[in-house]
Amino acid sequence: MKNRLLALLVSAAALSLQPALAQDGLALFNSKPCAACHSVDSKRVGPALKDVAQKNTGVKDAATTLASHIKNGTQGNWGPIPMPPNPVTDDEAKVLAEWILSLK
């Protein structure tokens, strides 16, 4: 009985965090220069964020890798145009990465 109650509480907590992550991720995305090159649904200079989420579905450590790409920049993952480093903290990069990966 205790195990079921604990599982129920953990599930409820996880579900309640999802809307907060979406709201915080979107607000953070809009407050940073990300939107100059990316949109949620369509390609601009960089790929659509939903495409990034889809490409990383099931990839081990995708959030960590994506957070590093957001903070430090990257080149060659989506073609020849490089993504420059972004002015984000490690925590902001993690929030953005987790938010992007939730966009399925």
C-alpha positions as CSV (number, residue, x, y, z in Angstrom):
1,M,0.0,0.0,0.0
2,K,2.8,2.4,0.9
3,N,4.6,1.7,-2.4
4,R,1.5,2.4,-4.4
5,L,0.9,5.7,-2.5
6,L,4.5,6.7,-3.0
7,A,4.3,5.9,-6.8
8,L,1.1,7.9,-7.1
9,L,2.7,10.9,-5.3
10,V,5.8,10.8,-7.5
11,S,3.7,10.5,-10.6
12,A,1.5,13.5,-9.6
13,A,4.6,15.6,-8.8
14,A,6.2,14.8,-12.2
15,L,3.0,15.7,-14.0
16,S,2.6,18.9,-12.1
17,L,6.2,20.0,-13.1
18,Q,5.6,19.5,-16.9
19,P,3.5,22.7,-17.3
20,A,6.0,24.7,-15.2
21,L,8.9,23.5,-17.4
22,A,7.0,24.4,-20.5
23,Q,6.2,27.9,-19.2
24,D,9.7,28.5,-17.9
25,G,11.4,27.1,-21.0
26,L,9.3,29.2,-23.3
27,A,9.9,32.4,-21.3
28,L,13.6,31.7,-21.1
29,F,13.8,30.9,-24.9
30,N,12.0,34.3,-25.6
31,S,14.4,36.1,-23.3
32,K,17.6,34.9,-25.0
33,P,18.9,35.4,-28.5
34,C,17.7,31.8,-29.5
35,A,14.6,33.1,-31.3
36,A,16.7,35.0,-33.8
37,C,17.7,31.7,-35.4
38,H,15.1,29.1,-34.1
39,S,11.4,28.8,-33.9
40,V,9.4,26.0,-32.3
41,D,7.7,24.8,-35.4
42,S,9.6,25.9,-38.5
43,K,13.2,26.1,-39.7
44,R,14.8,29.5,-39.7
45,V,18.6,29.8,-39.8
46,G,18.7,26.8,-37.4
47,P,16.3,23.9,-37.2
48,A,12.9,24.0,-35.7
49,L,13.0,23.0,-32.0
50,K,10.5,20.3,-32.5
51,D,12.9,18.8,-35.1
52,V,15.7,18.9,-32.5
53,A,13.4,17.1,-30.0
54,Q,12.5,14.5,-32.6
55,K,16.1,13.9,-33.6
56,N,17.1,13.4,-30.0
57,T,14.2,11.1,-28.9
58,G,15.7,8.1,-27.2
59,V,19.3,9.4,-27.4
60,K,21.2,8.7,-24.2
61,D,22.2,11.9,-22.3
62,A,20.5,14.1,-24.9
63,A,19.7,16.8,-22.4
64,T,23.3,17.1,-21.3
65,T,24.6,17.2,-24.8
66,L,22.0,19.7,-26.0
67,A,22.7,21.9,-23.0
68,S,26.4,21.9,-23.9
69,H,25.6,22.8,-27.5
70,I,23.3,25.7,-26.3
71,K,25.9,27.1,-24.0
72,N,29.1,26.5,-26.0
73,G,27.9,26.4,-29.6
74,T,28.3,23.6,-32.1
75,Q,28.8,23.0,-35.8
76,G,27.9,20.3,-38.2
77,N,24.8,18.8,-36.5
78,W,22.3,20.4,-38.8
79,G,24.5,21.5,-41.7
80,P,27.4,23.9,-42.3
81,I,26.0,26.9,-40.5
82,P,27.5,27.0,-36.9
83,M,25.5,27.8,-33.8
84,P,27.4,30.3,-31.8
85,P,27.8,30.1,-28.0
86,N,24.9,31.6,-26.1
87,P,24.9,33.9,-23.0
88,V,23.3,31.4,-20.7
89,T,24.2,29.8,-17.4
90,D,24.6,26.1,-17.0
91,D,21.2,26.0,-15.2
92,E,19.6,28.0,-18.0
93,A,21.1,25.7,-20.7
94,K,19.7,22.7,-18.8
95,V,16.2,24.2,-18.6
96,L,16.3,25.1,-22.3
97,A,17.5,21.6,-23.3
98,E,14.9,19.9,-21.2
99,W,12.2,22.2,-22.6
100,I,13.3,21.6,-26.2
101,L,13.3,17.8,-25.7
102,S,9.7,18.0,-24.3
103,L,8.5,19.6,-27.6
104,K,7.2,16.5,-29.4
